[in-house]
């Protein structure tokens, strides 16, 4: 009789332990799927650190040799102007001229005063964004030397870029993660839960754009991170 009692006690204890383990396993299984997904935003405005400025001018004429000599002289005038204003020689590049033979244009049946129309581009690529911006407003000085810089061609717009993304990435990711965690904590509080560890994180893609159409030299940097947090009772 005592033998049966002992076995019954052992079985009861075993069932109790097994039941506790099953309950714990079920709770862990349930909590395993309790996840909140949140997004964190970080934004920053930074000044552009690179500028590409194409200076475009046009020449027309009937003799290519004469045009070549004139273009060569004009190119030197522009280069001297830029160097005199603090632009280094390695920041200046002269593109090959684009020549259109107006008489060879198949859709042009009207007589033209000049046979050749030549477009020449001298490009400044520099990290001296402030200096170049000043020069853009001073380019009228070239008119005194007989050089007319043309504008309005969509192919030759001034471009401002920001190349220092790697320097600000850690700070922005930290801010985005902090904002995501604050959202997750609010969600956990509202659902009577406790916030657990990060289960999955997606850094997101950084985007760089102009702050607005009037200030392209100020860049707006943005990143959105997506983070999965576990929730606990």
C-alpha positions as CSV (number, residue, x, y, z in Angstrom):
1,X,0.0,0.0,0.0
2,X,2.8,2.4,1.0
3,X,4.5,1.4,-2.3
4,X,1.5,2.6,-4.3
5,X,1.3,5.8,-2.3
6,X,4.9,6.6,-3.1
7,X,4.4,6.0,-6.8
8,X,1.2,8.2,-6.8
9,X,3.1,11.0,-5.1
10,X,5.9,10.7,-7.6
11,X,3.5,10.7,-10.5
12,X,1.6,13.7,-9.1
13,X,4.8,15.7,-8.7
14,X,5.9,14.7,-12.2
15,X,2.5,15.8,-13.6
16,X,2.8,19.1,-11.7
17,X,6.3,19.7,-13.1
18,X,5.2,18.7,-16.5
19,X,2.2,21.0,-16.4
20,X,4.3,23.9,-15.2
21,X,6.7,23.3,-18.1
22,X,3.9,23.1,-20.6
23,X,2.3,26.3,-19.3
24,X,5.7,28.0,-19.4
25,X,6.3,26.8,-22.9
26,X,2.9,28.0,-24.0
27,X,3.5,31.4,-22.4
28,X,6.8,31.6,-24.2
29,X,5.3,30.5,-27.5
30,X,2.6,33.2,-27.1
31,X,5.0,35.9,-26.1
32,X,7.3,34.8,-29.0
33,X,4.7,36.1,-31.5
34,X,4.0,39.3,-29.6
35,X,5.9,41.9,-31.6
36,X,5.4,45.5,-32.3
37,X,6.8,47.1,-35.4
38,X,7.6,50.8,-35.3
39,X,9.3,53.3,-37.5
40,X,11.7,56.0,-36.4
41,X,12.4,59.2,-38.4
42,X,15.5,61.3,-38.4
43,X,16.0,64.5,-40.5
44,X,18.8,66.9,-40.8
45,X,19.6,70.0,-42.9
46,X,23.2,70.3,-44.1
47,X,25.1,72.7,-46.4
48,X,26.2,71.3,-49.8
49,X,29.9,70.5,-49.9
50,X,30.3,70.2,-53.7
51,X,29.2,72.3,-56.6
52,X,29.2,71.7,-60.3
53,X,28.9,75.0,-62.3
54,X,28.8,74.8,-66.1
55,X,29.6,78.1,-67.9
56,X,28.1,78.0,-71.3
57,X,28.6,80.4,-74.2
58,X,27.8,80.2,-77.9
59,X,29.6,81.4,-81.0
60,X,28.3,81.6,-84.6
61,X,30.2,82.1,-87.9
62,X,30.9,80.7,-91.3
63,X,34.5,79.8,-91.0
64,X,35.6,77.0,-88.7
65,X,39.2,78.1,-88.4
66,X,38.1,81.6,-87.3
67,X,35.6,80.1,-84.9
68,X,38.3,77.9,-83.4
69,X,40.6,80.8,-82.7
70,X,37.8,82.8,-81.2
71,X,36.8,79.9,-78.9
72,X,40.3,79.3,-77.8
73,X,40.7,83.0,-76.8
74,X,37.3,83.0,-75.0
75,X,38.2,79.9,-73.1
76,X,41.4,81.5,-71.9
77,X,39.5,84.6,-70.9
78,X,37.0,82.5,-68.8
79,X,39.8,80.4,-67.2
80,X,41.8,83.5,-66.3
81,X,38.7,85.0,-64.7
82,X,38.0,81.9,-62.6
83,X,41.6,81.6,-61.5
84,X,41.7,85.2,-60.6
85,X,38.7,84.6,-58.3
86,X,40.3,81.7,-56.4
87,X,39.3,78.7,-58.4
88,X,42.2,76.2,-58.9
89,X,43.2,74.9,-62.3
90,X,42.3,71.3,-61.4
91,X,38.8,72.4,-60.6
92,X,38.2,73.7,-64.2
93,X,37.5,71.5,-67.2
94,X,36.9,72.5,-70.8
95,X,34.5,70.4,-72.8
96,X,34.9,69.8,-76.5
97,X,32.8,72.3,-78.4
98,X,29.4,71.2,-79.8
99,X,29.2,72.2,-83.4
100,X,25.9,72.4,-85.4
101,X,26.1,72.9,-89.2
102,X,22.9,74.8,-89.9
103,X,23.2,74.1,-93.6
104,X,23.2,70.4,-92.9
105,X,20.1,70.5,-90.9
106,X,17.5,68.4,-92.9
107,X,14.5,70.2,-91.3
108,X,15.9,73.7,-91.9
109,X,14.8,74.9,-95.3
110,X,15.2,78.7,-94.6
111,X,18.4,80.5,-95.3
112,X,20.6,81.2,-92.2
113,X,22.9,84.1,-91.6
114,X,25.7,81.9,-90.2
115,X,26.5,78.3,-91.1
116,X,28.0,77.1,-87.8
117,X,26.5,77.4,-84.3
118,X,29.0,76.4,-81.6
119,X,28.3,75.7,-78.0
120,X,31.2,75.6,-75.5
121,X,31.0,74.5,-71.9
122,X,33.6,75.2,-69.2
123,X,32.8,73.3,-66.0
124,X,33.8,74.2,-62.5
125,X,33.7,71.3,-60.0
126,X,34.7,72.4,-56.5
127,X,34.2,72.0,-52.8
128,X,34.4,75.8,-52.4
129,X,30.6,76.1,-52.5
130,X,30.5,79.6,-51.0
131,X,33.2,81.0,-53.3
132,X,31.5,79.6,-56.4
133,X,28.1,81.0,-55.3
134,X,29.7,84.4,-55.1
135,X,31.3,83.9,-58.6
136,X,27.9,83.0,-60.1
137,X,26.7,86.5,-59.1
138,X,29.9,88.1,-60.4
139,X,30.0,86.4,-63.8
140,X,28.6,89.6,-65.3
141,X,32.2,90.9,-65.2
142,X,32.9,88.7,-68.2
143,X,30.6,90.9,-70.3
144,X,33.2,93.7,-70.0
145,X,35.6,91.3,-71.7
146,X,33.2,90.4,-74.5
147,X,32.1,87.1,-73.1
148,X,28.3,86.4,-72.7
149,X,27.5,83.4,-70.5
150,X,24.2,81.9,-71.6
151,X,21.6,80.2,-69.4
152,X,18.3,78.5,-69.6
153,X,19.6,75.2,-71.1
154,X,18.3,72.4,-68.9
155,X,21.3,70.3,-69.8
156,X,23.7,72.7,-68.0
157,X,22.2,73.4,-64.6
158,X,24.2,74.2,-61.6
159,X,24.2,71.2,-59.3
160,X,24.9,71.1,-55.5
161,X,25.7,67.9,-53.8
162,X,26.4,66.6,-50.2
163,X,29.1,64.0,-50.0
164,X,29.5,63.8,-46.2
165,X,26.7,61.3,-45.6
166,X,29.0,58.7,-43.9
167,X,29.9,61.3,-41.2
168,X,26.4,62.0,-40.1
169,X,25.0,58.5,-40.6
170,X,25.7,57.2,-37.1
171,X,24.1,60.2,-35.4
172,X,21.0,60.0,-37.6
173,X,20.6,56.3,-37.1
174,X,20.9,56.8,-33.4
175,X,18.2,59.5,-33.5
176,X,15.9,57.4,-35.6
177,X,16.3,54.4,-33.3
178,X,15.6,56.5,-30.3
179,X,12.4,57.9,-31.9
180,X,11.3,54.3,-32.8
181,X,11.9,53.1,-29.3
182,X,9.8,55.9,-27.9
183,X,6.9,54.9,-30.1
184,X,7.3,51.3,-29.1
185,X,7.3,52.1,-25.4
186,X,4.1,54.1,-25.8
187,X,2.5,51.2,-27.6
188,X,3.7,48.8,-24.9
189,X,2.3,51.0,-22.1
190,X,-1.1,51.4,-23.8
191,X,-1.3,47.6,-24.2
192,X,-0.3,46.9,-20.6
193,X,2.9,45.2,-21.7
194,X,6.6,45.6,-21.2
195,X,9.0,46.4,-24.1
196,X,11.5,43.6,-24.8
197,X,14.6,43.4,-27.0
198,X,14.9,44.3,-30.6
199,X,14.1,41.3,-32.7
200,X,14.7,42.8,-36.1
201,X,15.9,46.2,-37.4
202,X,16.0,47.7,-40.9
203,X,18.2,50.8,-41.2
204,X,16.2,52.2,-44.1
205,X,17.5,54.2,-47.1
206,X,19.0,57.6,-46.7
207,X,17.6,60.2,-49.1
208,X,19.2,63.6,-49.9
209,X,17.3,66.3,-51.6
210,X,17.1,70.1,-51.8
211,X,15.6,71.9,-48.9
212,X,13.4,73.8,-51.4
213,X,13.6,75.1,-54.9
214,X,15.1,78.4,-53.9
215,X,18.0,77.0,-51.8
216,X,19.5,74.0,-53.6
217,X,22.7,74.5,-51.7
218,X,21.0,73.5,-48.5
219,X,20.3,69.7,-48.4
220,X,17.7,67.9,-46.6
221,X,18.8,64.4,-45.4
222,X,16.2,61.9,-44.2
223,X,16.1,58.3,-43.0
224,X,13.3,56.1,-41.7
225,X,14.3,53.0,-39.7
226,X,11.9,50.0,-39.1
227,X,12.4,48.1,-35.9
228,X,10.6,45.0,-34.4
229,X,10.4,44.9,-30.6
230,X,9.2,41.9,-28.6
231,X,6.5,42.5,-26.0
232,X,6.3,40.9,-22.6
233,X,3.5,40.6,-20.0
